[in-house]
């Protein structure tokens, strides 16, 4: 099993902090953001390699950081600015094609910080014979409007994922933590140039996808205020 960390964005909302530094390389508490993420990924014993997708602007920074770190590979998606970024789905496809990945795949966004157990995604996937995603209950409709919204039944089977809906049908947020079965990778790879549509929704065109609803903390760091708040939490 491989893991892919998506770190090719330009985090313009966090300027000037991220003008010359990738968001995942920002410090959070006593570690870099990406090091917290890798710690959670390494809790999944089946994962034998972590692939980090970044861009031309920050490629050397990631290479320098990863020097002498075993089991970590850095890929450059070739983009140079926010204007020519590939987007989440195309960066996932880029990694799959560059590394010829044909096995089960854990995908994690490089700006997700979380305390939940990724093993539960693997367990549910085996149980349902389907790809899975991590969902988080944000409790209020107001918060749900700001995020991807997951609609699922009592068994966790997802019927829809809506991006920042005005009238959310649930308070479940879609995190950027996915477990994609090897059997579902071909369906994903066939869906290039789909900026704005989450990968699980593309898989759902032909295969079921299930959600694990977590209660352990999850932080989507998209503003200076959120970054400061998370720093306080992780310094404790």
C-alpha positions in Angstrom: 0.0 0.0 0.0 1.2 3.5 -0.9 0.3 6.9 0.6 0.2 10.1 -1.3 0.4 13.5 0.4 -0.9 16.4 -1.7 1.4 19.4 -1.2 1.3 21.1 -4.6 -0.9 24.0 -3.7 0.2 27.6 -3.3 -1.8 28.6 -0.2 -2.4 32.2 -1.3 -4.8 32.8 1.5 -1.9 32.4 4.0 0.3 35.0 2.3 2.8 36.3 3.3 3.5 33.2 5.4 3.4 31.0 2.4 4.8 33.3 -0.2 8.1 31.5 -0.1 7.3 28.5 2.0 4.9 25.6 1.3 2.1 25.4 3.8 2.9 21.8 4.8 6.4 23.0 5.7 5.1 25.6 8.2 5.8 24.8 11.9 2.9 23.7 14.0 3.8 23.3 17.7 7.2 21.5 17.8 7.0 19.9 14.4 6.3 20.9 10.8 2.8 20.4 9.6 3.7 17.6 7.2 5.5 15.7 10.0 2.3 15.5 12.0 0.6 14.1 8.9 3.3 11.5 8.3 3.1 10.4 11.9 -0.6 9.6 11.4 0.0 7.8 8.1 2.7 5.7 9.7 0.1 4.3 12.1 -1.2 2.2 9.1 1.1 -0.8 9.1 0.4 -1.8 5.5 1.8 1.5 4.1 5.4 1.0 2.8 6.0 4.2 1.0 4.9 7.8 1.3 4.9 9.9 -1.9 4.6 13.7 -1.6 3.4 15.6 -4.6 4.6 19.2 -4.7 5.3 21.9 -7.4 8.4 23.4 -9.1 8.4 26.4 -6.7 8.8 24.3 -3.5 10.3 21.1 -4.9 13.9 21.8 -3.7 12.6 22.7 -0.2 10.8 19.4 0.1 13.8 17.5 -1.3 16.1 19.1 1.3 13.6 18.4 4.1 13.2 14.7 3.0 17.0 14.1 2.7 17.9 11.0 4.7 14.3 10.2 5.5 13.5 6.6 4.5 10.4 5.6 2.7 9.6 9.1 1.5 9.6 10.2 -2.2 9.1 13.7 -3.5 7.5 14.3 -6.9 7.3 17.6 -8.8 4.1 18.2 -10.7 5.8 20.8 -12.9 3.5 23.8 -12.0 4.9 27.1 -11.0 2.0 29.2 -9.7 -1.6 29.2 -8.4 -2.8 30.0 -12.0 -1.4 26.8 -13.5 -1.9 24.4 -10.6 -3.2 21.0 -11.5 -5.8 20.7 -8.7 -6.4 17.8 -6.3 -7.6 15.1 -8.8 -5.0 15.8 -11.4 -2.2 15.7 -8.8 -3.5 12.4 -7.6 -3.5 11.1 -11.2 -0.1 12.5 -11.8 1.3 10.5 -8.8 -0.5 7.3 -9.8 0.9 7.6 -13.4 4.4 8.7 -12.4 4.8 5.9 -9.9 2.7 3.3 -11.8 0.6 2.7 -8.7 -1.6 -0.3 -9.0 -2.1 -1.1 -5.3 -4.3 0.3 -2.6 -3.7 4.0 -2.0 -4.1 6.3 1.0 -4.5 9.9 0.0 -4.1 12.8 2.5 -4.2 16.5 1.9 -1.0 18.3 3.0 -2.9 20.9 5.1 -5.2 18.5 7.0 -4.2 18.1 10.6 -6.1 15.4 12.4 -6.1 13.1 15.4 -8.3 10.3 14.0 -7.1 6.8 13.1 -6.7 6.2 9.4 -6.8 2.4 10.0 -10.6 2.7 10.2 -10.7 3.7 6.5 -8.9 0.5 5.6 -11.1 -1.6 7.9 -14.4 -0.2 6.4 -13.0 -0.6 2.9 -12.3 -4.3 3.5 -15.8 -4.8 5.1 -17.7 -3.0 2.3 -15.3 -3.9 -0.6 -15.3 -0.2 -1.5 -13.2 2.9 -1.4 -13.7 5.1 1.7 -13.3 8.7 2.9 -13.0 10.4 6.2 -15.9 12.6 7.2 -16.1 14.9 10.2 -19.3 16.3 11.8 -18.9 20.1 12.0 -22.2 20.2 14.0 -23.8 23.3 12.4 -25.2 24.1 8.9 -23.3 27.4 9.0 -19.9 25.5 9.2 -21.1 22.9 6.6 -21.6 25.7 4.1 -17.9 26.4 4.1 -16.8 22.9 3.3 -17.5 19.9 1.1 -20.7 18.3 2.3 -21.1 14.5 2.6 -24.6 12.9 2.3 -24.6 9.3 3.4 -27.1 6.7 4.7 -27.1 4.9 8.0 -24.5 2.4 6.7 -22.1 5.1 5.6 -22.8 4.7 1.9 -22.3 8.1 0.2 -25.1 9.3 -2.1 -23.5 12.7 -2.9 -20.7 15.1 -2.1 -21.5 18.8 -2.6 -18.8 21.5 -2.5 -19.7 24.4 -0.2 -23.5 24.2 -0.7 -25.8 27.1 0.3 -28.3 24.6 1.8 -26.3 21.6 3.1 -28.2 18.3 3.5 -26.0 17.2 6.4 -23.4 18.6 8.8 -20.8 16.1 7.6 -17.7 17.6 6.1 -15.5 15.8 3.6 -11.9 15.8 4.7 -9.1 15.2 2.2 -8.4 11.8 3.6 -9.3 9.0 1.2 -8.6 5.3 0.9 -8.8 4.2 -2.7 -8.9 0.5 -3.5 -6.6 -0.8 -6.2 -9.7 -1.8 -8.2 -11.0 1.8 -8.2 -7.7 3.4 -9.4 -8.5 2.9 -13.2 -11.8 4.8 -12.7 -9.9 7.6 -11.0 -7.2 7.8 -13.7 -9.7 8.2 -16.5 -11.1 11.5 -14.9 -8.5 14.1 -15.7 -9.1 17.9 -15.8 -11.9 17.8 -13.2 -10.9 20.7 -10.9 -13.5 21.2 -8.2 -14.9 17.7 -8.3 -13.6 15.5 -5.5 -12.1 12.1 -6.4 -14.6 10.0 -4.4 -17.5 11.6 -6.4 -15.8 10.6 -9.6 -15.4 7.0 -8.4 -19.1 7.1 -7.4 -20.1 7.3 -11.1 -19.4 3.5 -11.3 -18.6 2.2 -7.8 -19.9 2.8 -4.3 -17.9 4.9 -1.8 -18.4 4.8 2.0 -17.7 7.4 4.7 -16.1 6.9 8.2 -17.5 9.6 10.4 -14.9 10.6 12.9 -15.2 12.6 16.2 -11.5 12.9 16.9 -10.2 16.4 16.1 -9.7 17.5 12.5 -8.4 20.9 11.4 -8.6 22.4 7.8 -6.0 25.1 7.9 -7.2 27.7 5.3 -6.7 31.1 7.1 -4.3 32.9 9.4 -6.8 32.6 12.2 -7.0 28.8 11.8 -3.2 28.5 11.6 -2.8 30.5 14.8 -5.5 28.5 16.6 -4.0 25.1 15.6 -0.5 26.3 16.7 -1.9 27.0 20.2 -3.5 23.6 20.3 -0.4 21.7 19.2 1.9 23.6 21.5 0.0 22.2 24.6 
